[in-house]
Amino acid sequence: MINTDDFVKRLQKVIDYYGESASSFAEKIGVQRSSISHILSGRNKPSLDFILKVLSAFPEVDLYWLFNGKGEFPSEGKVKQIDSDEKQEASPLLENNTFNKDLVENKKSIERIVIFYSDGTFKNFNN
């Protein structure tokens, strides 16, 4: 059974970590503002759908931590979502050059790159 008071504290920690207001947080996860308000006030308990939306929108949030407080937040094993204004970090494959070594040693070339966006659209880049 989930302890609602502790869940509310952890949810508030997530909202504060991302610098969101309750209404902007609700918009990002795709729920009504009143849903956030009711959960934060303790009036309602979070639904599974609500929790899954939080986890989907904020990948640094760990399910086990959000449910029962065990583990850590932000989760170091997950990658923070990157806004278009933020600088993107280099891929670990490029940092240690294994990707480039594979291209050189096997005389392979990149034919195309496809980027998929969370809204279902994509961009296709051909070489």
Helices and strands as residue ranges (DSSP letters): H 4-17, H 22-29, H 33-41, H 48-57, H 63-68, H 92-95, H 98-105, E 112-116, E 122-126
